[in-house]
Amino acid sequence: MGHCVSKGGRGGEAFRYNPNENHNNQNHYHPKSRDLPPTDYNNYASKPPPAAAGDSAGGYAIPPQSPLRTPKKPGFLAPPSPKPARRADTILGKAYEDVKLHYTIGKELGRGQFGVTYLCIENSTGKQYACKSISKRKLVTKNDKEDMKREIQIMQHLSGQPNIVEFKGAYEDKQTVHLVMELCAGGELFDRIIAKGHYSEKEAAGICRSIVNVVHICHFMGVMHRDLKPENFLLSSKDNNTALLKATDFGLSVFIEEGKVYRDIVGSAYYVAPEVLRRRYGKETDVWSAGVILYILLSGVPPFWAGKMMSSLYNEKGIFDAILQGDIDFESHPWPVISSGAKDLVQKMLTQDPKRRITAAQVLDHPWLKEGGEASDKPIDSAVLSRMKQFRAMNKLKKLALKVIAENLSKEEIQGLKSMFANIDTDNSGTITYEELKSGLARLGSKLTEVEVKQLMEAADVDGNGTIDYIEFITATMHRHRLERDEHLFKAFQYFDKDSSGYVSGAENYLTLCL
């Protein structure tokens, strides 16, 4: 959908894991990994100048680099008129304000785990924007509310910069926080590439230039993004010649504190840097994530896989192990026909040691990437687009596979889980709310903190509706090794193999994912 809020999921959902429950950077209202492994990864072994002017290669226009904004000096203004006293229970720190006084809320554009995005029209101008509405019931802890405020502060701080979504304003009422921002009608990056049907190294370089330009601006302005992935970039319009690529989601971003070593594990499985998994990182992690995106643009798949077929769909631990091992495939198709300049840049961006990794400014100056550089306009093999399309659908396929497996477990395999679900579901509604989960775990003698219960709730709530249904509960509580048994994988395979041919075709995948 064309709106400036990442829907999350399809390329791997963002997660946060923090062993220190009171860490100031915790972020609980944003999506987490569904299968974040319990493995302890501790045991694994001056600011740049503004970037050069951009270009419009490949149909993804990049505006000339404008000077970075500096705060205006305060003038001698008349004293402000008295403001309404803010309510003690507000999240934004200001009085409640009805967003509908300023905007007419229209059709729903998309729905994520923590908010619904609507088309909205500014009453005074008639201009269209996107409004992301987040229920305050999702903002349970003090950290949740602080994270919400920080995201707004960062979007306000970066607004007006090239390739970053324009933030319009934030409103709060008794039930909801509303974020109004630029409407990006062009949809997601990979959807546009796939729909176009062909593109070249030159176009891939133009796309990567836009993405790294965002990284460069963020770092220059003191922000670390921490969750760069294709889903977090949307196109400003449907016009291939004028559409700007815009970064849209800053929910896991933080203001950089010089000298601080960051330790909380955040990001999305395929794009997370090795130093993040080792819990010792800084802003260099953003360059790694951008390098993973470039690898996908050139080959159609991420550089680190946990294996093949159905068993890899929920094996995020395997993905993390592959990232830490750091073996990158430059031998398989299409890499033998990819230019040496492109491979050189990918290798430098995916350098394991963050101290030796290329910076965002250096990426923008690389001979293959910069405007008028070495990138060829020869079309990339169409097989790359096919692989990219399959990768885009994989995360949704993962959720469906787990659901199919959970629905086909025998009575013996779920013995005890059914009664546990009934005991927690005190109002017999067929779903478990956060409060029911918290009180149910307490009755069972659980020592989990409120933060940890919230993390558990969000990890189990696959469809993001704020409650856990029976199948989600079974999927979350069943031991993973039991779900990975061959007979369960075969059940899932049979579900997707609609014509019983022994193969799962692209058409069958498409049909299944549309159901």
Secondary structure as UniProt FT lines:
FT   TURN            10..11
FT   STRAND          14..17
FT   TURN            21..22
FT   TURN            24..25
FT   TURN            34..35
FT   HELIX           41..43
FT   HELIX           57..59
FT   TURN            88..89
FT   HELIX           99..101
FT   STRAND          103..111
FT   STRAND          116..122
FT   TURN            123..125
FT   STRAND          128..135
FT   HELIX           136..138
FT   HELIX           142..158
FT   TURN            159..160
FT   TURN            162..163
FT   STRAND          167..172
FT   STRAND          176..182
FT   TURN            185..186
FT   STRAND          187..188
FT   HELIX           189..196
FT   HELIX           201..220
FT   TURN            221..222
FT   STRAND          223..224
FT   HELIX           230..232
FT   STRAND          233..235
FT   TURN            240..242
FT   STRAND          244..247
FT   TURN            251..252
FT   STRAND          254..255
FT   TURN            258..259
FT   STRAND          265..268
FT   HELIX           269..271
FT   HELIX           274..277
FT   TURN            278..279
FT   HELIX           284..299
FT   HELIX           310..312
FT   TURN            313..314
FT   HELIX           316..325
FT   TURN            333..334
FT   HELIX           335..337
FT   HELIX           340..349
FT   TURN            354..356
FT   HELIX           360..364
FT   TURN            367..369
FT   TURN            371..372
FT   HELIX           382..407
FT   TURN            411..416
FT   HELIX           417..424
FT   TURN            426..427
FT   STRAND          431..432
FT   HELIX           434..443
FT   TURN            444..445
FT   HELIX           450..460
FT   TURN            462..463
FT   STRAND          468..469
FT   HELIX           470..477
FT   HELIX           480..483
FT   HELIX           486..496
FT   TURN            498..499
FT   HELIX           506..514
//
